[in-house]
Amino acid sequence: MNKVRNQFVRYAMLSVFALLTVLLTIINGINFTMAGNDADMITQMICDRHGSLTEPGYVKKKKPATPDSPTKKDNAGSMHMGPMGPEAPDMNSSLRYFTFTFDYKGNPGRIAYDVSAVDENEAREWARSLSNESGTGWTRGTYRYRVYKEGTRTYVIVIDQGRELLPSYRILVTSVFGELLVLLISYFILKMVGKRLFAPLEEADRKQKRFIANIESEFKVPLTVINADTELIEKESGSSDYTKSINRQVKKMTALVKDIGTLTIFEENDKNITMVDLSGSLLYALDYHKKQFEEKGLTLDMSVEDDIVINGDDVAVKKLIAELIENSLRYSEKYAFFELRSEDERIILTQRNGTKLPSGTCDQIFDRFTVLDNAVDEAIGLGLSFVKDVVREHNGRISAKVSDGEFILRIAL
């Protein structure tokens, strides 16, 4: 249940992070776009004045007003934005920019130079490097340029927008730190909410595990007594259909209790995460059950790479191997084959055996209490469900299919 609660917090945090990232990206994107548009308006105004805000003899032409025509604001190309815009009263004195022109031979000429951060020679070479560009863009981070041609001459205008961009960068930095702060606060809130939200589920989970453990304990004693009494009856009076029937039912109930017991293996506080020698565990288990395969007339083959280890729960992994071997003993036709190998940084464990089942996928066998058509009498349908749980706990994938008379179960860890 702790894992489910942690997943809830993780997914909620990812949702908050995605939402904040999209929102702040849009806000900052619009902010920097507007800053770029303002800079383009200024460079366009300098362009209209032939490269200089203080072009000698430059005078705005105004249409004479008549009684019949409304007076319009002089906006020089719809760029008037009041005291804070490109035509603010102090624009001429506050703008930091330079303009150079180049003829068809590349000879430079200075039109305007009013920036203290760059000396004139550097500004000239900088303009020369931009003369092959076209239109507008950013250069050196906070400088906006415009390149255009008039006749055979190329004009390069560069304005310093560092002061104007400073608020935008402050908003960007504030957004990043604000997002981190919101994520941190959200984490602690979700942790507290998650505890209360999952408290009833955790209590139900504890009750379920206690119930399963009690069932397992309560059933073992009477089954042992019934089995012992049946053996005593058979010794005194011989075997009969009745005693055989009792033995079958006891065997079925014993298998059920055993499978139910596997449901309690994942008590989170009892997990023992360690390095598990998967190759050694599989070889040992197969060698231990080899005689049982021979007694059933089954050919057992294996292909196991050496020194394959995983980081996981040793008890659960060994139980998984035991379930696979038991499943193979129950349902194999003629042969059984186990393969363990490494492939593309993953570990692949494959169980193959002959079968009479029709071809197709059969992943439903991993559902609890689900058995296929070839199930034996004592089959309950919990063994492979447990195997699936173990694989998922180790961040793996499991699948099963039947192809051309062969059952193939594949685990990737």
ROMI-411196 format. One record per residue (C-alpha): residue in one letter; y, x, z. Coordinates in Angstrom, 2 decimals, padded with zeros to 5 digits. Example, Ala and Ser with C-alpha at 12.3 -4.5 7.8 and 13.67 -1.06 7.14 Angstrom:
# ROMI-411196
("A",(-004.50,012.30,007.80));
("S",(-001.06,013.67,007.14));
//
This chain:
# ROMI-411196
("M",(000.00,000.00,000.00));
("N",(002.30,002.95,000.62));
("K",(001.82,003.90,-003.01));
("V",(002.82,000.41,-004.17));
("R",(005.90,000.50,-001.96));
("N",(006.87,003.93,-003.29));
("Q",(006.42,002.70,-006.85));
("F",(008.70,-000.24,-006.10));
("V",(011.40,002.13,-004.82));
("R",(010.91,004.47,-007.76));
("Y",(011.16,001.77,-010.43));
("A",(014.14,000.16,-008.70));
("M",(015.89,003.54,-008.57));
("L",(015.17,004.11,-012.26));
("S",(016.65,000.70,-013.06));
("V",(019.80,001.43,-011.05));
("F",(020.08,004.88,-012.65));
("A",(019.69,003.46,-016.18));
("L",(022.24,000.69,-015.55));
("L",(024.83,003.06,-014.04));
("T",(024.28,005.66,-016.77));
("V",(024.81,003.14,-019.56));
("L",(027.88,001.62,-017.86));
("L",(029.55,004.95,-017.07));
("T",(028.71,006.34,-020.50));
("I",(030.46,003.38,-022.11));
("I",(033.50,003.72,-019.81));
("N",(033.86,007.47,-020.36));
("G",(033.15,007.13,-024.07));
("I",(035.94,004.58,-024.44));
("N",(038.24,006.75,-022.31));
("F",(037.76,009.89,-024.42));
("T",(037.92,007.87,-027.65));
("M",(041.30,006.45,-026.61));
("A",(042.49,009.97,-025.74));
("G",(041.44,011.12,-029.20));
("N",(043.20,008.19,-030.84));
("D",(046.41,008.94,-028.92));
("A",(046.23,012.57,-030.06));
("D",(045.68,011.47,-033.67));
("M",(048.73,009.25,-033.47));
("I",(050.82,012.24,-032.34));
("T",(049.49,014.53,-035.09));
("Q",(050.15,011.76,-037.62));
("M",(053.72,011.51,-036.38));
("I",(054.15,015.29,-036.77));
("C",(052.63,014.99,-040.22));
("D",(055.12,012.26,-041.15));
("R",(057.91,014.61,-040.05));
("H",(056.56,017.39,-042.30));
("G",(055.00,019.43,-039.52));
("S",(057.68,019.37,-036.82));
("L",(058.87,016.89,-034.25));
("T",(062.34,018.39,-034.54));
("E",(062.49,018.74,-038.29));
("P",(066.07,019.58,-039.30));
("G",(067.80,016.65,-040.90));
("Y",(065.03,014.25,-040.00));
("V",(066.41,010.79,-039.47));
("K",(064.48,007.55,-039.13));
("K",(065.52,005.06,-041.72));
("K",(066.13,001.58,-040.49));
("K",(066.49,-001.51,-042.56));
("P",(069.83,-003.26,-042.02));
("A",(069.39,-006.39,-040.01));
("T",(070.53,-009.66,-041.48));
("P",(071.12,-012.98,-039.78));
("D",(068.18,-014.46,-041.65));
("S",(065.66,-011.75,-040.80));
("P",(064.36,-011.07,-037.26));
("T",(064.98,-007.66,-035.82));
("K",(061.79,-005.55,-035.79));
("K",(061.07,-002.65,-033.54));
("D",(061.11,000.71,-035.23));
("N",(057.52,001.86,-034.90));
("A",(057.06,004.67,-037.43));
("G",(053.68,003.52,-038.68));
("S",(052.80,001.16,-035.81));
("M",(052.60,004.01,-033.31));
("H",(055.30,002.98,-030.88));
("M",(053.83,002.66,-027.40));
("G",(056.91,002.58,-025.20));
("P",(057.83,005.25,-022.65));
("M",(054.17,006.40,-022.31));
("G",(053.33,006.60,-026.02));
("P",(053.84,009.13,-028.82));
("E",(057.49,008.12,-029.15));
("A",(058.28,008.52,-025.47));
("P",(061.80,009.92,-024.91));
("D",(060.52,013.26,-023.61));
("M",(057.87,013.75,-026.30));
("N",(059.89,016.40,-028.19));
("S",(060.31,018.54,-025.09));
("S",(056.89,018.06,-023.49));
("L",(054.51,018.34,-026.44));
("R",(052.73,021.68,-026.82));
("Y",(051.80,022.29,-030.44));
("F",(052.10,024.54,-033.47));
("T",(052.08,023.95,-037.22));
("F",(051.34,026.49,-039.94));
("T",(051.20,026.05,-043.68));
("F",(049.17,028.04,-046.20));
("D",(049.72,028.31,-049.95));
("Y",(046.95,028.45,-052.50));
("K",(046.68,032.23,-051.94));
("G",(046.27,031.76,-048.21));
("N",(049.66,033.17,-047.29));
("P",(050.80,031.66,-043.98));
("G",(054.11,030.15,-043.08));
("R",(055.27,028.94,-039.72));
("I",(056.84,025.49,-039.46));
("A",(056.67,024.95,-035.70));
("Y",(055.47,026.97,-032.72));
("D",(055.91,025.47,-029.27));
("V",(052.92,026.40,-027.10));
("S",(052.94,029.07,-024.40));
("A",(049.17,029.28,-023.87));
("V",(048.67,031.01,-027.24));
("D",(050.80,033.76,-028.76));
("E",(052.08,033.32,-032.29));
("N",(049.71,035.78,-033.98));
("E",(046.70,034.16,-032.33));
("A",(048.02,030.73,-033.27));
("R",(048.39,031.83,-036.89));
("E",(044.81,033.14,-037.09));
("W",(043.56,030.07,-035.30));
("A",(045.31,027.85,-037.86));
("R",(043.86,029.96,-040.67));
("S",(040.33,029.40,-039.33));
("L",(040.96,025.64,-039.39));
("S",(042.56,025.55,-042.84));
("N",(039.21,024.91,-044.53));
("E",(038.60,021.84,-042.39));
("S",(039.78,018.36,-043.29));
("G",(041.01,015.39,-041.29));
("T",(041.11,015.57,-037.50));
("G",(038.93,016.93,-034.73));
("W",(038.72,018.81,-031.46));
("T",(038.91,022.59,-031.19));
("R",(038.52,024.80,-028.14));
("G",(037.75,021.77,-026.01));
("T",(041.20,020.33,-025.34));
("Y",(043.10,020.95,-028.59));
("R",(043.35,018.31,-031.30));
("Y",(043.98,019.38,-034.88));
("R",(044.91,017.71,-038.14));
("V",(044.56,019.39,-041.54));
("Y",(046.12,017.86,-044.64));
("K",(047.48,018.91,-048.01));
("E",(050.78,018.34,-049.75));
("G",(050.74,019.62,-053.28));
("T",(049.36,023.16,-053.26));
("R",(050.01,023.75,-049.57));
("T",(047.67,023.14,-046.66));
("Y",(049.15,022.10,-043.34));
("V",(047.41,022.76,-040.03));
("I",(048.70,021.00,-036.92));
("V",(047.24,021.81,-033.50));
("I",(048.37,020.10,-030.30));
("D",(047.42,020.93,-026.72));
("Q",(046.03,017.84,-024.98));
("G",(044.86,019.59,-021.83));
("R",(047.20,017.71,-019.49));
("E",(046.50,014.42,-021.23));
("L",(042.70,014.95,-021.04));
("L",(042.75,016.01,-017.38));
("P",(042.58,012.39,-016.08));
("S",(039.69,011.71,-018.44));
("Y",(037.76,014.70,-017.14));
("R",(038.53,013.69,-013.58));
("I",(037.13,010.23,-014.29));
("L",(034.03,011.85,-015.82));
("V",(033.41,014.09,-012.80));
("T",(034.12,011.20,-010.41));
("S",(031.66,009.05,-012.38));
("V",(028.88,011.65,-012.07));
("F",(029.36,012.17,-008.33));
("G",(029.84,008.43,-007.84));
("E",(026.57,007.72,-009.61));
("L",(024.74,010.27,-007.45));
("L",(026.24,008.73,-004.31));
("V",(025.27,005.20,-005.40));
("L",(021.72,006.39,-006.15));
("L",(021.46,008.01,-002.72));
("I",(022.73,004.88,-000.97));
("S",(020.44,002.70,-003.11));
("Y",(017.46,004.86,-002.16));
("F",(017.97,004.34,001.58));
("I",(018.67,000.63,001.12));
("L",(015.54,000.17,-001.01));
("K",(013.51,002.11,001.55));
("M",(014.63,-000.25,004.31));
("V",(014.26,-003.36,002.15));
("G",(010.88,-002.17,000.90));
("K",(009.57,-001.82,004.45));
("R",(010.46,-005.39,005.30));
("L",(009.45,-006.73,001.90));
("F",(006.00,-005.16,001.97));
("A",(005.34,-005.68,005.68));
("P",(003.42,-008.98,005.14));
("L",(001.43,-007.45,002.28));
("E",(000.56,-004.38,004.35));
("E",(-000.61,-006.60,007.19));
("A",(-002.76,-008.62,004.76));
("D",(-004.14,-005.38,003.33));
("R",(-005.07,-004.12,006.81));
("K",(-006.80,-007.41,007.61));
("Q",(-008.70,-007.29,004.33));
("K",(-009.93,-003.76,005.02));
("R",(-010.99,-004.70,008.55));
("F",(-012.79,-007.74,007.15));
("I",(-014.66,-005.62,004.59));
("A",(-015.59,-003.04,007.21));
("N",(-016.85,-005.80,009.54));
("I",(-018.92,-007.39,006.77));
("E",(-020.51,-004.05,005.96));
("S",(-021.32,-003.44,009.61));
("E",(-022.60,-006.96,010.30));
("F",(-024.88,-007.06,007.25));
("K",(-026.52,-003.69,007.73));
("V",(-028.25,-004.59,011.00));
("P",(-029.99,-007.83,009.90));
("L",(-030.95,-006.32,006.54));
("T",(-032.57,-003.38,008.30));
("V",(-034.48,-005.75,010.61));
("I",(-035.63,-007.97,007.70));
("N",(-036.76,-004.93,005.73));
("A",(-038.72,-003.54,008.71));
("D",(-040.35,-006.90,009.45));
("T",(-041.35,-007.32,005.80));
("E",(-042.95,-003.88,005.78));
("L",(-044.86,-004.80,008.96));
("I",(-046.10,-008.08,007.42));
("E",(-047.27,-006.22,004.30));
("K",(-049.15,-003.70,006.44));
("E",(-050.91,-006.43,008.43));
("S",(-051.52,-009.08,005.74));
("G",(-050.94,-007.25,002.47));
("S",(-048.29,-007.76,-000.18));
("S",(-047.65,-011.24,-001.55));
("D",(-045.19,-013.02,-003.82));
("Y",(-043.21,-014.02,-000.74));
("T",(-042.86,-010.50,000.60));
("K",(-041.99,-009.22,-002.87));
("S",(-039.30,-011.88,-003.17));
("I",(-037.94,-010.91,000.26));
("N",(-037.87,-007.23,-000.74));
("R",(-035.98,-008.03,-003.94));
("Q",(-033.37,-010.03,-002.08));
("V",(-033.04,-007.37,000.63));
("K",(-032.59,-004.73,-002.04));
("K",(-029.95,-006.84,-003.76));
("M",(-028.08,-007.49,-000.52));
("T",(-028.29,-003.78,000.43));
("A",(-026.74,-002.84,-002.92));
("L",(-024.01,-005.44,-002.37));
("V",(-023.18,-004.04,001.08));
("K",(-023.14,-000.54,-000.36));
("D",(-020.74,-001.55,-003.14));
("I",(-018.50,-003.45,-000.76));
("G",(-018.35,-000.35,001.42));
("T",(-016.85,001.60,-001.47));
("L",(-013.82,-000.69,-001.38));
("T",(-012.71,000.88,001.90));
("I",(-012.86,004.46,000.65));
("F",(-009.19,004.45,-000.33));
("E",(-007.76,004.18,003.15));
("E",(-004.60,006.13,002.44));
("N",(-004.53,007.94,005.77));
("D",(-008.08,009.26,005.25));
("K",(-007.52,010.93,001.89));
("N",(-008.44,014.58,001.73));
("I",(-006.63,016.09,-001.24));
("T",(-008.12,019.48,-002.07));
("M",(-009.42,021.54,-004.97));
("V",(-012.62,019.87,-006.17));
("D",(-015.22,021.90,-008.11));
("L",(-015.99,019.22,-010.69));
("S",(-018.43,021.40,-012.65));
("G",(-020.44,022.31,-009.56));
("S",(-020.47,018.76,-008.18));
("L",(-021.68,017.28,-011.49));
("L",(-024.40,019.91,-012.00));
("Y",(-025.64,019.48,-008.43));
("A",(-025.77,015.67,-008.70));
("L",(-027.57,015.73,-012.07));
("D",(-030.10,018.27,-010.82));
("Y",(-030.70,016.13,-007.71));
("H",(-031.39,012.99,-009.80));
("K",(-033.30,014.75,-012.58));
("K",(-036.68,013.69,-011.20));
("Q",(-035.60,010.03,-011.14));
("F",(-034.72,010.18,-014.83));
("E",(-038.14,011.68,-015.59));
("E",(-039.91,008.99,-013.57));
("K",(-038.16,006.32,-015.67));
("G",(-039.12,008.11,-018.90));
("L",(-035.54,009.04,-019.72));
("T",(-034.42,012.27,-021.33));
("L",(-031.51,013.80,-019.44));
("D",(-029.23,016.24,-021.27));
("M",(-025.95,017.76,-020.20));
("S",(-023.14,020.00,-021.41));
("V",(-020.96,021.20,-018.55));
("E",(-018.25,023.83,-018.85));
("D",(-018.06,026.27,-015.96));
("D",(-015.26,026.51,-013.39));
("I",(-013.57,023.16,-014.05));
("V",(-011.67,022.13,-010.94));
("I",(-009.22,019.35,-010.16));
("N",(-006.83,018.63,-007.32));
("G",(-008.07,015.42,-005.74));
("D",(-010.10,013.58,-003.12));
("D",(-013.43,015.40,-002.82));
("V",(-015.28,012.42,-001.28));
("A",(-014.04,009.96,-003.89));
("V",(-014.81,012.29,-006.83));
("K",(-018.38,012.89,-005.63));
("K",(-018.83,009.15,-005.16));
("L",(-017.55,008.63,-008.73));
("I",(-020.17,011.05,-010.07));
("A",(-022.88,009.30,-008.07));
("E",(-021.85,005.90,-009.46));
("L",(-021.93,007.20,-013.05));
("I",(-025.42,008.66,-012.57));
("E",(-026.68,005.50,-010.87));
("N",(-025.22,003.39,-013.67));
("S",(-026.96,005.61,-016.21));
("L",(-030.28,005.35,-014.34));
("R",(-030.05,001.54,-014.29));
("Y",(-029.08,000.85,-017.88));
("S",(-030.06,003.81,-020.09));
("E",(-032.47,003.32,-022.96));
("K",(-034.53,006.43,-023.86));
("Y",(-031.89,009.03,-023.00));
("A",(-028.79,009.88,-021.01));
("F",(-026.20,012.57,-021.71));
("F",(-023.36,013.91,-019.56));
("E",(-020.57,016.14,-020.86));
("L",(-017.72,017.84,-019.00));
("R",(-015.13,019.88,-020.90));
("S",(-011.45,020.76,-021.00));
("E",(-009.42,019.51,-023.95));
("D",(-005.65,019.88,-024.56));
("E",(-004.86,020.56,-020.89));
("R",(-006.94,017.55,-019.81));
("I",(-010.43,017.29,-018.36));
("I",(-012.85,015.03,-020.25));
("L",(-015.97,013.63,-018.56));
("T",(-018.24,011.63,-020.87));
("Q",(-021.37,009.64,-020.10));
("R",(-023.55,008.56,-023.05));
("N",(-026.81,006.69,-023.04));
("G",(-028.91,004.57,-025.35));
("T",(-028.37,000.82,-025.07));
("K",(-029.31,-002.50,-026.64));
("L",(-025.80,-003.92,-026.24));
("P",(-023.92,-004.90,-029.41));
("S",(-021.22,-002.55,-030.71));
("G",(-017.64,-003.00,-029.52));
("T",(-015.37,-002.19,-026.62));
("C",(-016.48,-003.28,-023.17));
("D",(-013.66,-002.31,-020.83));
("Q",(-014.31,-005.55,-018.91));
("I",(-017.11,-003.77,-017.05));
("F",(-014.41,-002.11,-014.92));
("D",(-013.36,-005.48,-013.50));
("R",(-014.75,-006.36,-010.10));
("F",(-017.90,-008.52,-010.04));
("T",(-018.27,-008.26,-013.83));
("V",(-021.70,-007.42,-015.27));
("L",(-022.89,-007.16,-018.88));
("D",(-025.86,-008.84,-020.53));
("N",(-028.18,-005.93,-019.72));
("A",(-027.45,-006.05,-015.97));
("V",(-030.37,-005.71,-013.58));
("D",(-030.99,-008.22,-010.80));
("E",(-029.34,-006.20,-008.04));
("A",(-026.18,-005.53,-010.07));
("I",(-023.04,-006.79,-008.34));
("G",(-020.32,-005.42,-010.58));
("L",(-018.44,-003.23,-008.10));
("G",(-019.65,000.28,-008.97));
("L",(-017.65,000.88,-012.15));
("S",(-014.71,-000.96,-010.63));
("F",(-014.72,001.72,-007.95));
("V",(-014.95,004.42,-010.65));
("K",(-011.86,002.98,-012.34));
("D",(-009.96,003.00,-009.03));
("V",(-010.84,006.66,-008.45));
("V",(-009.74,007.62,-011.96));
("R",(-006.41,005.82,-011.54));
("E",(-005.85,007.46,-008.15));
("H",(-006.17,010.80,-009.94));
("N",(-003.73,009.77,-012.71));
("G",(-006.48,009.55,-015.31));
("R",(-007.66,007.12,-017.97));
("I",(-011.06,005.51,-018.44));
("S",(-012.59,003.57,-021.33));
("A",(-015.97,002.27,-022.43));
("K",(-017.46,001.16,-025.72));
("V",(-020.77,000.66,-027.51));
("S",(-021.24,002.26,-030.93));
("D",(-024.45,002.27,-032.98));
("G",(-026.76,001.66,-030.05));
("E",(-024.99,004.12,-027.76));
("F",(-022.97,003.30,-024.66));
("I",(-020.01,005.73,-024.26));
("L",(-017.96,005.95,-021.08));
("R",(-015.05,008.40,-021.28));
("I",(-012.84,009.63,-018.44));
("A",(-009.75,011.78,-019.02));
("L",(-008.22,013.46,-015.96));
//
